[in-house]
């Protein structure tokens, strides 16, 4: 994962949920309590979610990875060698 991905995801979530990123009302709920604003707290929350995904999220990620691997193997002409 790119280092800035959690920040980008946090920004996208904040926009989607109309969260005021400059406010600090969610710091205790989403963050560790030391973040300066909601954006930093949301980034902290995103990082925690990505480190320990729930089964449903892991399944979605696995499906995406399988699709990407299929594409990679097909484009390399190696698909038959690995089954499916």
SVG drawing of the C-alpha trace seen along z (x, -y; Angstrom):
<svg xmlns="http://www.w3.org/2000/svg" viewBox="-22 -23 27 50">
<polyline fill="none" stroke="black" stroke-width="0.4" points="0.0,0.0 1.2,-3.5 2.1,-5.5 -0.4,-8.2 -3.3,-5.8 -4.8,-5.9 -4.8,-9.7 -6.5,-9.6 -9.1,-7.1 -9.7,-9.3 -10.3,-12.3 -12.7,-10.4 -14.6,-9.0 -14.8,-12.5 -16.3,-13.8 -18.7,-10.9 -19.9,-11.3 -19.8,-15.1 -17.3,-15.1 -15.7,-18.4 -12.1,-17.5 -10.9,-20.7 -13.1,-20.0 -11.9,-17.7 -15.2,-16.2 -14.4,-12.7 -10.9,-12.4 -11.9,-10.4 -14.2,-8.2 -12.1,-7.4 -8.5,-8.2 -6.3,-7.6 -7.3,-10.8 -4.1,-12.7 -4.9,-13.6 -5.2,-17.4 -8.4,-17.1 -11.0,-14.7 -9.0,-14.0 -6.1,-12.7 -8.4,-10.7 -10.2,-9.3 -6.8,-8.4 -5.9,-6.6 -9.2,-4.7 -8.6,-3.7 -5.1,-2.4 -6.6,-0.2 -9.3,1.1 -6.8,2.0 -4.5,3.8 -7.3,6.0 -10.1,6.3 -13.3,8.0 -14.1,11.2 -16.5,9.4 -13.9,6.8 -11.2,9.5 -13.5,11.4 -14.0,8.3 -10.2,7.7 -9.6,11.4 -12.0,11.3 -10.3,8.2 -6.9,9.8 -8.1,13.0 -9.4,10.9 -6.1,9.0 -4.1,12.2 -6.3,13.7 -5.6,10.7 -1.9,10.9 -1.6,14.6 -3.7,14.3 -1.7,11.4 1.5,13.4 0.1,16.4 0.7,18.5 -2.9,19.2 -3.1,22.8 0.0,23.7 -1.7,22.8 -5.2,24.2 -8.7,22.7"/>
</svg>
